[in-house]
Amino acid sequence: MNFRITMQFPQDGALARDIVTINPHFSGDNAAALLDALSTNLIAWPGTATATHTLKAYDADHAKPNYPIAIKEHIDTTPGNDRPREIALCLSYFVTFNRPSYRGRLYLPSRWITGVPGQRPSAGQITEALSFGSTVLSKNLPTGHRWIVWSAKLKQNMGPVGNIWVDDEWDTVRSRGLRPTARQTAVVP
């Protein structure tokens, strides 16, 4: 079975608009065991160790409406954020070919990465983002479960992730931004 996992992390409050979501895909046969393993990995990874998270598993092959087949919640702290929420590092991945339908991306919030975002991410920050893929998404999974590339266009599992990379440029995820709370105006003479 192919699973789409929704990983949700509240950032500054409990409102739905304050939740950062990433959606990796996995193959396997036990959604609940997979979510337990992923939650354990998130708690062990420094960037998300104390973060409240909710994981939901969906059947990736199922047509809409599609409801979760397993849910796992971990309640800890809901961190304040001293950075713009739109800033992220892109964890890119592919199966055996780096071409459309065989690759994917996950945008990891800069809040999860140690250090202040400079003009470019440091080598250490890039290494941290890579470790999310090589540990949280790949290690200690139940037997027979793998992180995969899911092709939305072809609606099929393209195979297990074989390669990951993070480049030296910050990315912007506009949908994660805050909503305006005030406005200043001025009259042009």
Secondary structure as UniProt FT lines:
FT   STRAND          2..10
FT   HELIX           16..18
FT   STRAND          19..22
FT   STRAND          25..27
FT   HELIX           31..44
FT   HELIX           46..48
FT   TURN            49..50
FT   STRAND          53..59
FT   TURN            60..61
FT   STRAND          70..74
FT   TURN            85..86
FT   STRAND          87..94
FT   TURN            100..101
FT   STRAND          103..109
FT   HELIX           110..112
FT   HELIX           123..131
FT   HELIX           132..136
FT   TURN            137..138
FT   TURN            143..144
FT   STRAND          146..151
FT   TURN            152..155
FT   STRAND          156..160
FT   STRAND          163..165
FT   STRAND          171..172
FT   HELIX           174..176
//
